[in-house]
Amino acid sequence: MTDPELVDLHRRACAAFGERVRAVGAGDWDKPTPCEDWDVRELVNHVVGEDLWTGPMMEGRTIEEVGDRFAGDQLGDDPAAAWTEAQRQAEAAVGAPGAIQRTVHLSFGDTPAQEYVMQLLADHAIHAWDLATAIGADDRLDPGLVDAIAAWFDDREDMYRGAGVIGPAVEPADPDDPQARLLARFGRR
């Protein structure tokens, strides 16, 4: 995959999540999500925090340098606005000239930025589905995202599961549907 294609996939994954954030109603923020430990607000806060981390990581900062700057609630009184600003920053960082060719310093070691961006777009897409499911919105994902994530995940699924990042795989709701198969690999029904 080329760098421009990866930047575009990241943008599309962010857009998918943002579409669901804008659909969250005033009474939806405390609804449960498929992520057992998070309600809607906590799920959105997780992705906002991830996007706030993206800029410093893509600039070559270490976890120690960033510290706890993005710990706790990042949504404040206007979660949609917090999302919009975090998304803007993340997309700018990923799309910056040369950014995709850099090395990022993650908790488990130095990682090519291409790998980090794939992790980000997978997290955004899967959590877009989680959010849509929680609030009863359209849960269909961009087929191009689904295909790219599935191909990338082929070599990483066992590692993610072994590290406890994802739960056990489940039977897909529709074995003929690429999205259902991908979601099942991430432990979603």
N, C-alpha and C positions, 0 to 999 in steps of 0.2 A: 504494500500500500504506500502511496506517495505521501509526503508531508502535507500537501494541500488537501488530499482526501481525508487524512486523519484529523486535520483542523476542522474540516467540514463535518465529519462525523461527530466530533466533540460539540460543535455548535448545534447540531441537530438533536443530540442527547440533552443538552441544556434546554433547548427550546421545548422538548417533550416534557421535561420536568416543569419548566416554567408555565406551560399551558395548564398543567394540573394545579400548580400553586394558585394561579389566577382563578381557578374554579372552586377553591376552598371557600365555603360559606362561613359566615360569622359563627354559626353553631357547630362547625365541623372540627375545630382545632383540637378538641379533646377526644375525638373518635379513635378507636383502636385501628391499627394498621396490621398488615400481614407480618410485620416485624414485631414479634411478641413484646419486646421491651419498650416500644415507642408508640406514642399516640401521634396524631397528625402533626402537631406542633413540634414534637421531638424529632420526627422524621425530617421535616422541612429544616429544622435547625441543624441537623446533621449534615444535610447537603449544602446549606448555606456555609457552614463552617468549613466543609471540604473545599468549596469554591474560594473562600477567603484564604485558605492555605495555598491554593494553586499558584497565585502570584509569587509569593516568596519561594516556593519550591522550584518553580520554573526559572527563577532568577538565581538559583544555586544556593539559597540559604539552607542551613541545617535546621533540624527540629529544635536543637538547643538554642539557636539564634532566634527562632520565632517564639519559643517559650510557650507560655500559656495565654498569649494574646487573644486567641480565638476560643478559649474555654468558656463554657457556660452559655447562657442565652445570647444569641446573636440577632434575634428577631425583633426585640423591642415591641413597641406598640403598633408597628406596621410591618407585619411579616412579609407581605407581598413586595413592599418597597425594599426591605432588607434583601430579599431574594434577587430582585432586579439589579441592585447594585453589586451584589456578590457575583452574579452571573456575568455582568458587564466586565468586572475585573478579571474573572477567570478566562473568559473568551479572549480578552485582550492579551493576557499572559500567554495563553496557548498559541495565539495567532501572531505573536511578536516575531519579527524576522530572526530566524535561526533558533528559536526556542525549542522546536521539536528535535533538534540535533544535540541538545544539551544533556547533561547528566543531572539527575535530581538525587537528593540525599534523603532517602526515606528511612523509617525506623528500622527496617531490616537490611539496609545497605544501599550503596550507590546503585542507581537504576537508570537505564536510558529513558529519556523523556518520552519517547514513543510508547514505552511500556506503561509509564505513569498515566499518560493521557488515555490509553486503552482502559486502564483501571477506572479512571474517572468517568469515561463515557459509559462503561458497563454499569457503574454504580448509579449514575443519573438515570439510565434507561430502566434498570430494574426497580429503582425507587420511584420512577414515574408510574410504573405499573402498580406498585404498592400504594402510592398516594391515590391513584385513580380508583383502585379497589376500595380503599377506605372511605372515599367520599361519594362513591357511586358514579364516577365520571367515565368517559370513554377510556377503556384500558388497552386499546390496540396500539402497538408500538410500530414505529417506522420499520418496514421489512428490511431495509438496507442496514439499519442498526442491528436488528436481530441477527442477520446473517454475519455481519462483521464481528459481533460479540461472540456468537457461537463458534466461529472459526478460531478466534483468539483464545477462547476458553478451553478448547480441546486439549491444549498442552498444559493447562493450569488448574483444571477442575480439582484433581486429586490434591494438589498442593494447597489450594484454598480450603478444601474440606478438612485436610489434615491440620491446618493452622487454626481451624475453628472459625474462619471468616464467614463460611456459609454452613447451613445445616445439611442434613442428609438429603440426597436426591429423592424425589417422589415420582410416582407414575404421572406422566403428562395427562392432562384432561383430554387432549386430542392428540394421539401420537402422530397424526398426519400434519399437524400445524407446527411450523417451525417456532413460532412464539411460545406455544404451550410446551414444546420440548425444551426450549431454553429456560423458561421459567422453572420447569421441573428440576432442571440441573442445579438451579439456584435455590431449590427447596420450596418453591412456590407452587400452590395448587391452582 
